[in-house]
């Protein structure tokens, strides 16, 4: 018994020892999710009083033109 084969594991065990372990992970649904979560996002120009006033006046004008608001009505 000088060939070393006597000390080796049997064939079926040798194959198991050489196998790599693979872990089945679910495929991500969207590859851009991780970078998007890493970014710090904020509101787009949330503190712009001129834009806010302009938007409110435009909404009031559209209400007047559509007939849903009377001319002398209170502002919302």
CHARMM internal coordinates of N, CA and C (Angstrom, degrees):
IC EDIT
DIST 1 N 1 CA 1.4429
DIST 1 CA 1 C 1.5200
ANGL 1 N 1 CA 1 C 109.93
DIST 1 C 2 N 1.2644
ANGL 1 CA 1 C 2 N 114.80
DIHE 1 N 1 CA 1 C 2 N 57.78
DIST 2 N 2 CA 1.4526
ANGL 1 C 2 N 2 CA 119.12
DIHE 1 CA 1 C 2 N 2 CA -178.51
DIST 2 CA 2 C 1.5226
ANGL 2 N 2 CA 2 C 112.74
DIHE 1 C 2 N 2 CA 2 C -104.62
DIST 2 C 3 N 1.3301
ANGL 2 CA 2 C 3 N 117.07
DIHE 2 N 2 CA 2 C 3 N -1.45
DIST 3 N 3 CA 1.4654
ANGL 2 C 3 N 3 CA 118.41
DIHE 2 CA 2 C 3 N 3 CA -176.00
DIST 3 CA 3 C 1.5358
ANGL 3 N 3 CA 3 C 112.91
DIHE 2 C 3 N 3 CA 3 C -84.98
DIST 3 C 4 N 1.3018
ANGL 3 CA 3 C 4 N 120.46
DIHE 3 N 3 CA 3 C 4 N -7.86
DIST 4 N 4 CA 1.4549
ANGL 3 C 4 N 4 CA 123.19
DIHE 3 CA 3 C 4 N 4 CA 177.47
DIST 4 CA 4 C 1.5107
ANGL 4 N 4 CA 4 C 113.37
DIHE 3 C 4 N 4 CA 4 C 85.66
DIST 4 C 5 N 1.3051
ANGL 4 CA 4 C 5 N 118.74
DIHE 4 N 4 CA 4 C 5 N -9.12
DIST 5 N 5 CA 1.4570
ANGL 4 C 5 N 5 CA 121.62
DIHE 4 CA 4 C 5 N 5 CA -178.51
DIST 5 CA 5 C 1.5197
ANGL 5 N 5 CA 5 C 110.94
DIHE 4 C 5 N 5 CA 5 C -71.35
DIST 5 C 6 N 1.3162
ANGL 5 CA 5 C 6 N 117.21
DIHE 5 N 5 CA 5 C 6 N -24.74
DIST 6 N 6 CA 1.4562
ANGL 5 C 6 N 6 CA 120.07
DIHE 5 CA 5 C 6 N 6 CA -178.65
DIST 6 CA 6 C 1.5300
ANGL 6 N 6 CA 6 C 110.83
DIHE 5 C 6 N 6 CA 6 C -70.01
DIST 6 C 7 N 1.3078
ANGL 6 CA 6 C 7 N 117.36
DIHE 6 N 6 CA 6 C 7 N -26.43
DIST 7 N 7 CA 1.4558
ANGL 6 C 7 N 7 CA 120.53
DIHE 6 CA 6 C 7 N 7 CA -178.33
DIST 7 CA 7 C 1.5278
ANGL 7 N 7 CA 7 C 112.57
DIHE 6 C 7 N 7 CA 7 C -89.67
DIST 7 C 8 N 1.3029
ANGL 7 CA 7 C 8 N 117.33
DIHE 7 N 7 CA 7 C 8 N -12.86
DIST 8 N 8 CA 1.4718
ANGL 7 C 8 N 8 CA 120.71
DIHE 7 CA 7 C 8 N 8 CA -178.71
DIST 8 CA 8 C 1.5208
ANGL 8 N 8 CA 8 C 109.59
DIHE 7 C 8 N 8 CA 8 C -78.82
DIST 8 C 9 N 1.2991
ANGL 8 CA 8 C 9 N 115.69
DIHE 8 N 8 CA 8 C 9 N 155.77
DIST 9 N 9 CA 1.4612
ANGL 8 C 9 N 9 CA 121.46
DIHE 8 CA 8 C 9 N 9 CA 178.88
DIST 9 CA 9 C 1.5199
ANGL 9 N 9 CA 9 C 109.32
DIHE 8 C 9 N 9 CA 9 C -72.54
DIST 9 C 10 N 1.3271
ANGL 9 CA 9 C 10 N 117.43
DIHE 9 N 9 CA 9 C 10 N 155.96
DIST 10 N 10 CA 1.4610
ANGL 9 C 10 N 10 CA 120.46
DIHE 9 CA 9 C 10 N 10 CA 176.80
DIST 10 CA 10 C 1.5267
ANGL 10 N 10 CA 10 C 110.75
DIHE 9 C 10 N 10 CA 10 C -59.66
DIST 10 C 11 N 1.3270
ANGL 10 CA 10 C 11 N 116.63
DIHE 10 N 10 CA 10 C 11 N 162.82
DIST 11 N 11 CA 1.4612
ANGL 10 C 11 N 11 CA 123.05
DIHE 10 CA 10 C 11 N 11 CA -173.75
DIST 11 CA 11 C 1.5173
ANGL 11 N 11 CA 11 C 114.46
DIHE 10 C 11 N 11 CA 11 C -54.42
DIST 11 C 12 N 1.3420
ANGL 11 CA 11 C 12 N 117.52
DIHE 11 N 11 CA 11 C 12 N -47.27
DIST 12 N 12 CA 1.4659
ANGL 11 C 12 N 12 CA 118.79
DIHE 11 CA 11 C 12 N 12 CA -176.34
DIST 12 CA 12 C 1.5251
ANGL 12 N 12 CA 12 C 111.66
DIHE 11 C 12 N 12 CA 12 C -68.72
DIST 12 C 13 N 1.3264
ANGL 12 CA 12 C 13 N 118.21
DIHE 12 N 12 CA 12 C 13 N -30.38
DIST 13 N 13 CA 1.4609
ANGL 12 C 13 N 13 CA 120.23
DIHE 12 CA 12 C 13 N 13 CA 178.08
DIST 13 CA 13 C 1.5286
ANGL 13 N 13 CA 13 C 111.22
DIHE 12 C 13 N 13 CA 13 C -76.90
DIST 13 C 14 N 1.3320
ANGL 13 CA 13 C 14 N 116.49
DIHE 13 N 13 CA 13 C 14 N -34.40
DIST 14 N 14 CA 1.4544
ANGL 13 C 14 N 14 CA 120.53
DIHE 13 CA 13 C 14 N 14 CA 179.40
DIST 14 CA 14 C 1.5358
ANGL 14 N 14 CA 14 C 110.13
DIHE 13 C 14 N 14 CA 14 C -63.14
DIST 14 C 15 N 1.3274
ANGL 14 CA 14 C 15 N 116.92
DIHE 14 N 14 CA 14 C 15 N -39.72
DIST 15 N 15 CA 1.4640
ANGL 14 C 15 N 15 CA 120.41
DIHE 14 CA 14 C 15 N 15 CA 179.55
DIST 15 CA 15 C 1.5245
ANGL 15 N 15 CA 15 C 110.55
DIHE 14 C 15 N 15 CA 15 C -65.55
DIST 15 C 16 N 1.3093
ANGL 15 CA 15 C 16 N 117.14
DIHE 15 N 15 CA 15 C 16 N -38.72
DIST 16 N 16 CA 1.4655
ANGL 15 C 16 N 16 CA 120.36
DIHE 15 CA 15 C 16 N 16 CA 179.82
DIST 16 CA 16 C 1.5217
ANGL 16 N 16 CA 16 C 111.74
DIHE 15 C 16 N 16 CA 16 C -66.77
DIST 16 C 17 N 1.3187
ANGL 16 CA 16 C 17 N 116.86
DIHE 16 N 16 CA 16 C 17 N -37.11
DIST 17 N 17 CA 1.4580
ANGL 16 C 17 N 17 CA 120.23
DIHE 16 CA 16 C 17 N 17 CA -178.38
DIST 17 CA 17 C 1.5260
ANGL 17 N 17 CA 17 C 111.31
DIHE 16 C 17 N 17 CA 17 C -69.61
DIST 17 C 18 N 1.3111
ANGL 17 CA 17 C 18 N 118.72
DIHE 17 N 17 CA 17 C 18 N -28.16
DIST 18 N 18 CA 1.4577
ANGL 17 C 18 N 18 CA 122.38
DIHE 17 CA 17 C 18 N 18 CA -178.46
DIST 18 CA 18 C 1.5277
ANGL 18 N 18 CA 18 C 112.55
DIHE 17 C 18 N 18 CA 18 C -88.02
DIST 18 C 19 N 1.3212
ANGL 18 CA 18 C 19 N 117.89
DIHE 18 N 18 CA 18 C 19 N -8.49
DIST 19 N 19 CA 1.4656
ANGL 18 C 19 N 19 CA 120.30
DIHE 18 CA 18 C 19 N 19 CA -178.27
DIST 19 CA 19 C 1.5255
ANGL 19 N 19 CA 19 C 110.27
DIHE 18 C 19 N 19 CA 19 C -72.93
DIST 19 C 20 N 1.3204
ANGL 19 CA 19 C 20 N 115.10
DIHE 19 N 19 CA 19 C 20 N 141.50
DIST 20 N 20 CA 1.4595
ANGL 19 C 20 N 20 CA 119.71
DIHE 19 CA 19 C 20 N 20 CA 174.93
DIST 20 CA 20 C 1.5147
ANGL 20 N 20 CA 20 C 108.62
DIHE 19 C 20 N 20 CA 20 C -87.74
DIST 20 C 21 N 1.3149
ANGL 20 CA 20 C 21 N 115.04
DIHE 20 N 20 CA 20 C 21 N 144.93
DIST 21 N 21 CA 1.4547
ANGL 20 C 21 N 21 CA 119.55
DIHE 20 CA 20 C 21 N 21 CA 178.12
DIST 21 CA 21 C 1.5192
ANGL 21 N 21 CA 21 C 109.32
DIHE 20 C 21 N 21 CA 21 C -83.04
DIST 21 C 22 N 1.3015
ANGL 21 CA 21 C 22 N 116.82
DIHE 21 N 21 CA 21 C 22 N 129.48
DIST 22 N 22 CA 1.4605
ANGL 21 C 22 N 22 CA 120.14
DIHE 21 CA 21 C 22 N 22 CA 175.99
DIST 22 CA 22 C 1.5166
ANGL 22 N 22 CA 22 C 108.23
DIHE 21 C 22 N 22 CA 22 C -118.30
DIST 22 C 23 N 1.3051
ANGL 22 CA 22 C 23 N 114.99
DIHE 22 N 22 CA 22 C 23 N 135.23
DIST 23 N 23 CA 1.4576
ANGL 22 C 23 N 23 CA 120.99
DIHE 22 CA 22 C 23 N 23 CA 178.83
DIST 23 CA 23 C 1.5148
ANGL 23 N 23 CA 23 C 107.56
DIHE 22 C 23 N 23 CA 23 C -107.53
DIST 23 C 24 N 1.2995
ANGL 23 CA 23 C 24 N 116.18
DIHE 23 N 23 CA 23 C 24 N 125.38
DIST 24 N 24 CA 1.4602
ANGL 23 C 24 N 24 CA 121.14
DIHE 23 CA 23 C 24 N 24 CA -179.09
DIST 24 CA 24 C 1.5241
ANGL 24 N 24 CA 24 C 109.23
DIHE 23 C 24 N 24 CA 24 C -81.16
DIST 24 C 25 N 1.3236
ANGL 24 CA 24 C 25 N 116.44
DIHE 24 N 24 CA 24 C 25 N 113.00
DIST 25 N 25 CA 1.4519
ANGL 24 C 25 N 25 CA 121.66
DIHE 24 CA 24 C 25 N 25 CA 178.04
DIST 25 CA 25 C 1.5224
ANGL 25 N 25 CA 25 C 109.04
DIHE 24 C 25 N 25 CA 25 C -106.85
DIST 25 C 26 N 1.3164
ANGL 25 CA 25 C 26 N 117.19
DIHE 25 N 25 CA 25 C 26 N 143.55
DIST 26 N 26 CA 1.4585
ANGL 25 C 26 N 26 CA 118.71
DIHE 25 CA 25 C 26 N 26 CA 177.96
DIST 26 CA 26 C 1.5286
ANGL 26 N 26 CA 26 C 110.64
DIHE 25 C 26 N 26 CA 26 C -67.97
DIST 26 C 27 N 1.3150
ANGL 26 CA 26 C 27 N 115.69
DIHE 26 N 26 CA 26 C 27 N 144.30
DIST 27 N 27 CA 1.4533
ANGL 26 C 27 N 27 CA 121.17
DIHE 26 CA 26 C 27 N 27 CA 179.76
DIST 27 CA 27 C 1.5267
ANGL 27 N 27 CA 27 C 109.19
DIHE 26 C 27 N 27 CA 27 C -71.29
DIST 27 C 28 N 1.3194
ANGL 27 CA 27 C 28 N 118.07
DIHE 27 N 27 CA 27 C 28 N 132.72
DIST 28 N 28 CA 1.4657
ANGL 27 C 28 N 28 CA 118.64
DIHE 27 CA 27 C 28 N 28 CA 178.69
DIST 28 CA 28 C 1.5186
ANGL 28 N 28 CA 28 C 110.65
DIHE 27 C 28 N 28 CA 28 C -65.47
DIST 28 C 29 N 1.3079
ANGL 28 CA 28 C 29 N 116.02
DIHE 28 N 28 CA 28 C 29 N 141.95
DIST 29 N 29 CA 1.4608
ANGL 28 C 29 N 29 CA 119.96
DIHE 28 CA 28 C 29 N 29 CA -177.70
DIST 29 CA 29 C 1.5174
ANGL 29 N 29 CA 29 C 111.87
DIHE 28 C 29 N 29 CA 29 C -72.65
DIST 29 C 30 N 1.3041
ANGL 29 CA 29 C 30 N 117.14
DIHE 29 N 29 CA 29 C 30 N -37.24
DIST 30 N 30 CA 1.4551
ANGL 29 C 30 N 30 CA 120.69
DIHE 29 CA 29 C 30 N 30 CA -178.08
DIST 30 CA 30 C 1.5253
ANGL 30 N 30 CA 30 C 107.88
DIHE 29 C 30 N 30 CA 30 C -137.88
DIST 30 C 31 N 1.3285
ANGL 30 CA 30 C 31 N 118.58
DIHE 30 N 30 CA 30 C 31 N 117.09
DIST 31 N 31 CA 1.4624
ANGL 30 C 31 N 31 CA 119.99
DIHE 30 CA 30 C 31 N 31 CA -177.41
DIST 31 CA 31 C 1.5252
ANGL 31 N 31 CA 31 C 113.65
DIHE 30 C 31 N 31 CA 31 C -68.35
DIST 31 C 32 N 1.3250
ANGL 31 CA 31 C 32 N 118.71
DIHE 31 N 31 CA 31 C 32 N -13.47
DIST 32 N 32 CA 1.4606
ANGL 31 C 32 N 32 CA 121.40
DIHE 31 CA 31 C 32 N 32 CA -178.79
DIST 32 CA 32 C 1.5234
ANGL 32 N 32 CA 32 C 112.59
DIHE 31 C 32 N 32 CA 32 C -89.53
DIST 32 C 33 N 1.3287
ANGL 32 CA 32 C 33 N 117.33
DIHE 32 N 32 CA 32 C 33 N -1.80
DIST 33 N 33 CA 1.4627
ANGL 32 C 33 N 33 CA 120.28
DIHE 32 CA 32 C 33 N 33 CA -176.65
DIST 33 CA 33 C 1.5261
ANGL 33 N 33 CA 33 C 111.22
DIHE 32 C 33 N 33 CA 33 C -66.56
DIST 33 C 34 N 1.3169
ANGL 33 CA 33 C 34 N 117.56
DIHE 33 N 33 CA 33 C 34 N -45.93
DIST 34 N 34 CA 1.4666
ANGL 33 C 34 N 34 CA 120.23
DIHE 33 CA 33 C 34 N 34 CA -177.34
DIST 34 CA 34 C 1.5297
ANGL 34 N 34 CA 34 C 111.95
DIHE 33 C 34 N 34 CA 34 C -60.95
DIST 34 C 35 N 1.3441
ANGL 34 CA 34 C 35 N 119.88
DIHE 34 N 34 CA 34 C 35 N -48.82
DIST 35 N 35 CA 1.4684
ANGL 34 C 35 N 35 CA 118.08
DIHE 34 CA 34 C 35 N 35 CA 177.57
DIST 35 CA 35 C 1.5250
ANGL 35 N 35 CA 35 C 112.66
DIHE 34 C 35 N 35 CA 35 C -63.64
DIST 35 C 36 N 1.3232
ANGL 35 CA 35 C 36 N 117.10
DIHE 35 N 35 CA 35 C 36 N -34.16
DIST 36 N 36 CA 1.4663
ANGL 35 C 36 N 36 CA 120.01
DIHE 35 CA 35 C 36 N 36 CA -179.74
DIST 36 CA 36 C 1.5208
ANGL 36 N 36 CA 36 C 110.61
DIHE 35 C 36 N 36 CA 36 C -66.98
DIST 36 C 37 N 1.3127
ANGL 36 CA 36 C 37 N 117.17
DIHE 36 N 36 CA 36 C 37 N -38.44
DIST 37 N 37 CA 1.4654
ANGL 36 C 37 N 37 CA 120.12
DIHE 36 CA 36 C 37 N 37 CA 179.04
DIST 37 CA 37 C 1.5286
ANGL 37 N 37 CA 37 C 111.38
DIHE 36 C 37 N 37 CA 37 C -70.85
DIST 37 C 38 N 1.3160
ANGL 37 CA 37 C 38 N 116.88
DIHE 37 N 37 CA 37 C 38 N -27.04
DIST 38 N 38 CA 1.4594
ANGL 37 C 38 N 38 CA 120.34
DIHE 37 CA 37 C 38 N 38 CA -179.57
DIST 38 CA 38 C 1.5234
ANGL 38 N 38 CA 38 C 111.92
DIHE 37 C 38 N 38 CA 38 C -75.56
DIST 38 C 39 N 1.3327
ANGL 38 CA 38 C 39 N 116.78
DIHE 38 N 38 CA 38 C 39 N -26.77
DIST 39 N 39 CA 1.4649
ANGL 38 C 39 N 39 CA 119.97
DIHE 38 CA 38 C 39 N 39 CA -179.58
DIST 39 CA 39 C 1.5168
ANGL 39 N 39 CA 39 C 110.65
DIHE 38 C 39 N 39 CA 39 C -74.80
DIST 39 C 40 N 1.3163
ANGL 39 CA 39 C 40 N 115.03
DIHE 39 N 39 CA 39 C 40 N 149.84
DIST 40 N 40 CA 1.4572
ANGL 39 C 40 N 40 CA 120.52
DIHE 39 CA 39 C 40 N 40 CA 175.56
DIST 40 CA 40 C 1.5233
ANGL 40 N 40 CA 40 C 106.59
DIHE 39 C 40 N 40 CA 40 C -100.24
DIST 40 C 41 N 1.3212
ANGL 40 CA 40 C 41 N 115.61
DIHE 40 N 40 CA 40 C 41 N 111.50
DIST 41 N 41 CA 1.4595
ANGL 40 C 41 N 41 CA 120.18
DIHE 40 CA 40 C 41 N 41 CA -176.88
DIST 41 CA 41 C 1.5214
ANGL 41 N 41 CA 41 C 109.83
DIHE 40 C 41 N 41 CA 41 C -106.07
DIST 41 C 42 N 1.3041
ANGL 41 CA 41 C 42 N 115.10
DIHE 41 N 41 CA 41 C 42 N 155.67
DIST 42 N 42 CA 1.4564
ANGL 41 C 42 N 42 CA 120.53
DIHE 41 CA 41 C 42 N 42 CA 178.23
DIST 42 CA 42 C 1.5122
ANGL 42 N 42 CA 42 C 110.14
DIHE 41 C 42 N 42 CA 42 C -139.99
DIST 42 C 43 N 1.3134
ANGL 42 CA 42 C 43 N 115.51
DIHE 42 N 42 CA 42 C 43 N -179.04
DIST 43 N 43 CA 1.4572
ANGL 42 C 43 N 43 CA 120.80
DIHE 42 CA 42 C 43 N 43 CA 179.24
DIST 43 CA 43 C 1.5247
ANGL 43 N 43 CA 43 C 109.30
DIHE 42 C 43 N 43 CA 43 C -71.38
DIST 43 C 44 N 1.3089
ANGL 43 CA 43 C 44 N 115.49
DIHE 43 N 43 CA 43 C 44 N 147.18
DIST 44 N 44 CA 1.4556
ANGL 43 C 44 N 44 CA 121.21
DIHE 43 CA 43 C 44 N 44 CA 178.48
DIST 44 CA 44 C 1.5216
ANGL 44 N 44 CA 44 C 109.44
DIHE 43 C 44 N 44 CA 44 C -83.37
DIST 44 C 45 N 1.3032
ANGL 44 CA 44 C 45 N 117.20
DIHE 44 N 44 CA 44 C 45 N 108.75
DIST 45 N 45 CA 1.4654
ANGL 44 C 45 N 45 CA 123.94
DIHE 44 CA 44 C 45 N 45 CA 176.07
DIST 45 CA 45 C 1.5282
ANGL 45 N 45 CA 45 C 111.58
DIHE 44 C 45 N 45 CA 45 C 48.11
DIST 45 C 46 N 1.3128
ANGL 45 CA 45 C 46 N 116.86
DIHE 45 N 45 CA 45 C 46 N 52.39
DIST 46 N 46 CA 1.4613
ANGL 45 C 46 N 46 CA 121.16
DIHE 45 CA 45 C 46 N 46 CA -176.95
DIST 46 CA 46 C 1.5226
ANGL 46 N 46 CA 46 C 111.80
DIHE 45 C 46 N 46 CA 46 C -69.79
DIST 46 C 47 N 1.3162
ANGL 46 CA 46 C 47 N 117.90
DIHE 46 N 46 CA 46 C 47 N -27.36
DIST 47 N 47 CA 1.4649
ANGL 46 C 47 N 47 CA 120.94
DIHE 46 CA 46 C 47 N 47 CA -175.73
DIST 47 CA 47 C 1.5225
ANGL 47 N 47 CA 47 C 110.18
DIHE 46 C 47 N 47 CA 47 C -107.34
DIST 47 C 48 N 1.3240
ANGL 47 CA 47 C 48 N 115.86
DIHE 47 N 47 CA 47 C 48 N 62.73
DIST 48 N 48 CA 1.4565
ANGL 47 C 48 N 48 CA 120.68
DIHE 47 CA 47 C 48 N 48 CA 177.68
DIST 48 CA 48 C 1.5244
ANGL 48 N 48 CA 48 C 107.86
DIHE 47 C 48 N 48 CA 48 C -122.99
DIST 48 C 49 N 1.3351
ANGL 48 CA 48 C 49 N 118.10
DIHE 48 N 48 CA 48 C 49 N 91.76
DIST 49 N 49 CA 1.4665
ANGL 48 C 49 N 49 CA 120.26
DIHE 48 CA 48 C 49 N 49 CA -175.11
DIST 49 CA 49 C 1.5285
ANGL 49 N 49 CA 49 C 113.26
DIHE 48 C 49 N 49 CA 49 C -63.77
DIST 49 C 50 N 1.3297
ANGL 49 CA 49 C 50 N 117.92
DIHE 49 N 49 CA 49 C 50 N -32.41
DIST 50 N 50 CA 1.4655
ANGL 49 C 50 N 50 CA 119.81
DIHE 49 CA 49 C 50 N 50 CA 179.37
DIST 50 CA 50 C 1.5241
ANGL 50 N 50 CA 50 C 110.36
DIHE 49 C 50 N 50 CA 50 C -65.08
DIST 50 C 51 N 1.3075
ANGL 50 CA 50 C 51 N 116.75
DIHE 50 N 50 CA 50 C 51 N -42.08
DIST 51 N 51 CA 1.4622
ANGL 50 C 51 N 51 CA 120.33
DIHE 50 CA 50 C 51 N 51 CA 179.39
DIST 51 CA 51 C 1.5236
ANGL 51 N 51 CA 51 C 110.47
DIHE 50 C 51 N 51 CA 51 C -66.56
DIST 51 C 52 N 1.3295
ANGL 51 CA 51 C 52 N 116.13
DIHE 51 N 51 CA 51 C 52 N -40.45
DIST 52 N 52 CA 1.4679
ANGL 51 C 52 N 52 CA 120.45
DIHE 51 CA 51 C 52 N 52 CA -179.84
DIST 52 CA 52 C 1.5269
ANGL 52 N 52 CA 52 C 110.61
DIHE 51 C 52 N 52 CA 52 C -61.98
DIST 52 C 53 N 1.3354
ANGL 52 CA 52 C 53 N 116.95
DIHE 52 N 52 CA 52 C 53 N -45.09
DIST 53 N 53 CA 1.4643
ANGL 52 C 53 N 53 CA 121.28
DIHE 52 CA 52 C 53 N 53 CA 179.11
DIST 53 CA 53 C 1.5226
ANGL 53 N 53 CA 53 C 110.44
DIHE 52 C 53 N 53 CA 53 C -62.81
DIST 53 C 54 N 1.3215
ANGL 53 CA 53 C 54 N 116.08
DIHE 53 N 53 CA 53 C 54 N -44.66
DIST 54 N 54 CA 1.4670
ANGL 53 C 54 N 54 CA 121.01
DIHE 53 CA 53 C 54 N 54 CA 179.98
DIST 54 CA 54 C 1.5264
ANGL 54 N 54 CA 54 C 110.64
DIHE 53 C 54 N 54 CA 54 C -61.29
DIST 54 C 55 N 1.3336
ANGL 54 CA 54 C 55 N 116.42
DIHE 54 N 54 CA 54 C 55 N -41.82
DIST 55 N 55 CA 1.4622
ANGL 54 C 55 N 55 CA 120.46
DIHE 54 CA 54 C 55 N 55 CA -179.45
DIST 55 CA 55 C 1.5289
ANGL 55 N 55 CA 55 C 111.21
DIHE 54 C 55 N 55 CA 55 C -65.61
DIST 55 C 56 N 1.3316
ANGL 55 CA 55 C 56 N 117.54
DIHE 55 N 55 CA 55 C 56 N -42.31
DIST 56 N 56 CA 1.4691
ANGL 55 C 56 N 56 CA 121.31
DIHE 55 CA 55 C 56 N 56 CA 179.66
DIST 56 CA 56 C 1.5224
ANGL 56 N 56 CA 56 C 110.38
DIHE 55 C 56 N 56 CA 56 C -63.54
DIST 56 C 57 N 1.3430
ANGL 56 CA 56 C 57 N 116.72
DIHE 56 N 56 CA 56 C 57 N -43.49
DIST 57 N 57 CA 1.4672
ANGL 56 C 57 N 57 CA 120.13
DIHE 56 CA 56 C 57 N 57 CA 178.86
DIST 57 CA 57 C 1.5273
ANGL 57 N 57 CA 57 C 111.32
DIHE 56 C 57 N 57 CA 57 C -64.10
DIST 57 C 58 N 1.3067
ANGL 57 CA 57 C 58 N 116.85
DIHE 57 N 57 CA 57 C 58 N -38.51
DIST 58 N 58 CA 1.4705
ANGL 57 C 58 N 58 CA 120.54
DIHE 57 CA 57 C 58 N 58 CA 178.57
DIST 58 CA 58 C 1.5281
ANGL 58 N 58 CA 58 C 110.51
DIHE 57 C 58 N 58 CA 58 C -65.99
DIST 58 C 59 N 1.3260
ANGL 58 CA 58 C 59 N 117.44
DIHE 58 N 58 CA 58 C 59 N -40.60
DIST 59 N 59 CA 1.4638
ANGL 58 C 59 N 59 CA 120.78
DIHE 58 CA 58 C 59 N 59 CA 177.92
DIST 59 CA 59 C 1.5203
ANGL 59 N 59 CA 59 C 110.81
DIHE 58 C 59 N 59 CA 59 C -64.36
DIST 59 C 60 N 1.3410
ANGL 59 CA 59 C 60 N 116.89
DIHE 59 N 59 CA 59 C 60 N -41.81
DIST 60 N 60 CA 1.4646
ANGL 59 C 60 N 60 CA 120.40
DIHE 59 CA 59 C 60 N 60 CA 178.22
DIST 60 CA 60 C 1.5212
ANGL 60 N 60 CA 60 C 110.93
DIHE 59 C 60 N 60 CA 60 C -63.60
DIST 60 C 61 N 1.3269
ANGL 60 CA 60 C 61 N 117.34
DIHE 60 N 60 CA 60 C 61 N -41.02
DIST 61 N 61 CA 1.4602
ANGL 60 C 61 N 61 CA 120.72
DIHE 60 CA 60 C 61 N 61 CA 178.43
DIST 61 CA 61 C 1.5257
ANGL 61 N 61 CA 61 C 110.68
DIHE 60 C 61 N 61 CA 61 C -63.16
DIST 61 C 62 N 1.3180
ANGL 61 CA 61 C 62 N 116.64
DIHE 61 N 61 CA 61 C 62 N -42.82
DIST 62 N 62 CA 1.4694
ANGL 61 C 62 N 62 CA 119.86
DIHE 61 CA 61 C 62 N 62 CA 178.76
DIST 62 CA 62 C 1.5230
ANGL 62 N 62 CA 62 C 111.17
DIHE 61 C 62 N 62 CA 62 C -63.89
DIST 62 C 63 N 1.3381
ANGL 62 CA 62 C 63 N 117.48
DIHE 62 N 62 CA 62 C 63 N -37.74
DIST 63 N 63 CA 1.4669
ANGL 62 C 63 N 63 CA 120.21
DIHE 62 CA 62 C 63 N 63 CA 176.57
DIST 63 CA 63 C 1.5261
ANGL 63 N 63 CA 63 C 110.82
DIHE 62 C 63 N 63 CA 63 C -64.61
DIST 63 C 64 N 1.3361
ANGL 63 CA 63 C 64 N 116.91
DIHE 63 N 63 CA 63 C 64 N -41.55
DIST 64 N 64 CA 1.4668
ANGL 63 C 64 N 64 CA 120.90
DIHE 63 CA 63 C 64 N 64 CA 178.62
DIST 64 CA 64 C 1.5264
ANGL 64 N 64 CA 64 C 111.04
DIHE 63 C 64 N 64 CA 64 C -62.85
DIST 64 C 65 N 1.3229
ANGL 64 CA 64 C 65 N 116.19
DIHE 64 N 64 CA 64 C 65 N -45.71
DIST 65 N 65 CA 1.4633
ANGL 64 C 65 N 65 CA 120.46
DIHE 64 CA 64 C 65 N 65 CA -177.04
DIST 65 CA 65 C 1.5238
ANGL 65 N 65 CA 65 C 112.27
DIHE 64 C 65 N 65 CA 65 C -69.07
DIST 65 C 66 N 1.3213
ANGL 65 CA 65 C 66 N 117.13
DIHE 65 N 65 CA 65 C 66 N -29.13
DIST 66 N 66 CA 1.4623
ANGL 65 C 66 N 66 CA 119.54
DIHE 65 CA 65 C 66 N 66 CA -179.58
DIST 66 CA 66 C 1.5205
ANGL 66 N 66 CA 66 C 111.91
DIHE 65 C 66 N 66 CA 66 C -83.02
DIST 66 C 67 N 1.3369
ANGL 66 CA 66 C 67 N 117.72
DIHE 66 N 66 CA 66 C 67 N -11.40
DIST 67 N 67 CA 1.4573
ANGL 66 C 67 N 67 CA 121.29
DIHE 66 CA 66 C 67 N 67 CA 178.55
DIST 67 CA 67 C 1.5168
ANGL 67 N 67 CA 67 C 113.61
DIHE 66 C 67 N 67 CA 67 C 86.23
DIST 67 C 68 N 1.3176
ANGL 67 CA 67 C 68 N 118.84
DIHE 67 N 67 CA 67 C 68 N 7.74
DIST 68 N 68 CA 1.4631
ANGL 67 C 68 N 68 CA 121.01
DIHE 67 CA 67 C 68 N 68 CA -179.76
DIST 68 CA 68 C 1.5213
ANGL 68 N 68 CA 68 C 112.08
DIHE 67 C 68 N 68 CA 68 C -86.37
DIST 68 C 69 N 1.3296
ANGL 68 CA 68 C 69 N 116.47
DIHE 68 N 68 CA 68 C 69 N -11.78
DIST 69 N 69 CA 1.4605
ANGL 68 C 69 N 69 CA 120.03
DIHE 68 CA 68 C 69 N 69 CA -179.40
DIST 69 CA 69 C 1.5279
ANGL 69 N 69 CA 69 C 108.12
DIHE 68 C 69 N 69 CA 69 C -133.52
DIST 69 C 70 N 1.3045
ANGL 69 CA 69 C 70 N 115.45
DIHE 69 N 69 CA 69 C 70 N 137.15
DIST 70 N 70 CA 1.4717
ANGL 69 C 70 N 70 CA 119.30
DIHE 69 CA 69 C 70 N 70 CA 178.87
DIST 70 CA 70 C 1.5222
ANGL 70 N 70 CA 70 C 109.65
DIHE 69 C 70 N 70 CA 70 C -83.38
DIST 70 C 71 N 1.3149
ANGL 70 CA 70 C 71 N 116.06
DIHE 70 N 70 CA 70 C 71 N 159.77
DIST 71 N 71 CA 1.4644
ANGL 70 C 71 N 71 CA 121.72
DIHE 70 CA 70 C 71 N 71 CA -175.55
DIST 71 CA 71 C 1.5246
ANGL 71 N 71 CA 71 C 112.61
DIHE 70 C 71 N 71 CA 71 C -62.38
DIST 71 C 72 N 1.3229
ANGL 71 CA 71 C 72 N 118.12
DIHE 71 N 71 CA 71 C 72 N -37.97
DIST 72 N 72 CA 1.4625
ANGL 71 C 72 N 72 CA 120.94
DIHE 71 CA 71 C 72 N 72 CA -176.83
DIST 72 CA 72 C 1.5133
ANGL 72 N 72 CA 72 C 113.30
DIHE 71 C 72 N 72 CA 72 C -94.14
DIST 72 C 73 N 1.3181
ANGL 72 CA 72 C 73 N 118.87
DIHE 72 N 72 CA 72 C 73 N 13.78
DIST 73 N 73 CA 1.4646
ANGL 72 C 73 N 73 CA 122.09
DIHE 72 CA 72 C 73 N 73 CA -176.38
DIST 73 CA 73 C 1.5161
ANGL 73 N 73 CA 73 C 112.34
DIHE 72 C 73 N 73 CA 73 C -71.58
DIST 73 C 74 N 1.3329
ANGL 73 CA 73 C 74 N 115.09
DIHE 73 N 73 CA 73 C 74 N 162.47
DIST 74 N 74 CA 1.4585
ANGL 73 C 74 N 74 CA 120.41
DIHE 73 CA 73 C 74 N 74 CA 179.23
DIST 74 CA 74 C 1.5214
ANGL 74 N 74 CA 74 C 110.16
DIHE 73 C 74 N 74 CA 74 C -76.40
DIST 74 C 75 N 1.3306
ANGL 74 CA 74 C 75 N 115.73
DIHE 74 N 74 CA 74 C 75 N 150.57
DIST 75 N 75 CA 1.4621
ANGL 74 C 75 N 75 CA 120.22
DIHE 74 CA 74 C 75 N 75 CA 177.35
DIST 75 CA 75 C 1.5171
ANGL 75 N 75 CA 75 C 109.54
DIHE 74 C 75 N 75 CA 75 C -78.89
DIST 75 C 76 N 1.2853
ANGL 75 CA 75 C 76 N 116.40
DIHE 75 N 75 CA 75 C 76 N 146.36
DIST 76 N 76 CA 1.4588
ANGL 75 C 76 N 76 CA 121.17
DIHE 75 CA 75 C 76 N 76 CA -178.89
DIST 76 CA 76 C 1.4988
ANGL 76 N 76 CA 76 C 111.34
DIHE 75 C 76 N 76 CA 76 C -86.96
END
COOR INIT
IC SEED 1 N 1 CA 1 C
IC BUILD
